[in-house]
Amino acid sequence: MAETRRQVEDFFEATVRFVPQGNHDQYKSTLMLLFNMADASVRLALMHSPREGAEILEQFKGIVRAQASYFLLGRFPDQVTNPVHRAHVPQ
């Protein structure tokens, strides 16, 4: 956990200038969650077939893209692409 906190702090310091001031606390707590989810997602993917593992990682990347859009653009994406079903799901 200490290593994850250090990584989050490093990433936060390198990227916080792109996030509006009022969102800094939420951004940092979201980074902590996403860094831990990345670890869990990779482990989960490794326990499944290569195809299922790839789907798990694509789903996680979609979550990261949505969060990045929120913090960098101030809104969630207008549409989220579901890579598993190749369908566009309106938000």
C-alpha positions in Angstrom: 0.0 0.0 0.0 2.9 2.4 0.8 4.3 1.8 -2.8 0.9 2.5 -4.3 0.5 5.7 -2.3 3.9 6.8 -3.5 3.0 6.1 -7.1 -0.3 7.9 -6.8 1.5 10.9 -5.2 4.1 11.0 -8.1 1.3 10.7 -10.7 -0.8 13.3 -9.0 2.1 15.8 -8.8 2.9 15.2 -12.5 -0.7 15.7 -13.7 -2.5 17.9 -11.3 -1.8 21.0 -13.3 -4.3 19.7 -16.0 -7.1 19.4 -13.4 -9.2 22.4 -12.2 -8.3 23.5 -8.7 -11.7 22.6 -7.2 -11.3 19.0 -8.2 -7.8 18.2 -6.8 -9.0 16.3 -3.7 -11.5 14.2 -5.7 -8.8 13.6 -8.4 -6.3 12.3 -5.9 -8.8 10.0 -4.2 -9.9 8.7 -7.7 -6.3 8.1 -8.6 -5.9 5.9 -5.5 -8.9 3.9 -6.4 -7.8 3.5 -10.1 -4.3 2.5 -9.2 -5.7 -0.2 -6.9 -8.2 -1.3 -9.5 -5.4 -1.6 -12.1 -3.6 -4.0 -9.9 -6.8 -6.0 -9.3 -7.8 -5.9 -12.9 -4.5 -7.3 -14.1 -4.6 -10.1 -11.6 -8.2 -10.9 -12.6 -7.3 -10.9 -16.3 -4.4 -13.4 -15.6 -6.8 -15.8 -14.0 -9.0 -16.0 -17.2 -8.5 -17.1 -20.8 -6.5 -14.7 -23.0 -9.7 -13.5 -24.7 -11.5 -12.9 -21.4 -8.5 -11.3 -19.9 -8.2 -8.9 -22.8 -11.9 -8.0 -22.3 -11.4 -7.3 -18.6 -8.5 -5.0 -19.4 -10.4 -3.2 -22.1 -13.3 -2.6 -19.7 -10.8 -1.2 -17.2 -9.3 1.1 -19.8 -12.8 2.4 -20.6 -13.2 3.3 -16.9 -9.9 5.1 -16.9 -10.8 7.0 -20.1 -14.2 8.1 -18.6 -12.5 9.3 -15.5 -9.8 11.1 -17.4 -12.4 12.8 -19.5 -14.2 14.0 -16.4 -11.1 15.5 -14.8 -9.5 16.9 -17.9 -12.5 18.1 -19.8 -14.9 18.6 -17.0 -17.5 16.1 -18.2 -17.8 12.4 -18.9 -17.7 11.3 -22.6 -20.9 11.8 -24.6 -20.7 8.2 -25.5 -18.8 5.3 -24.1 -17.7 2.5 -26.4 -18.2 -0.9 -24.9 -15.3 -2.9 -26.4 -16.7 -6.2 -25.3 -19.9 -5.8 -27.4 -18.6 -3.2 -29.8 -21.8 -1.2 -29.1 -22.1 2.5 -28.3 -23.9 3.1 -25.1 -25.2 6.6 -24.6 -24.7 8.1 -21.1 
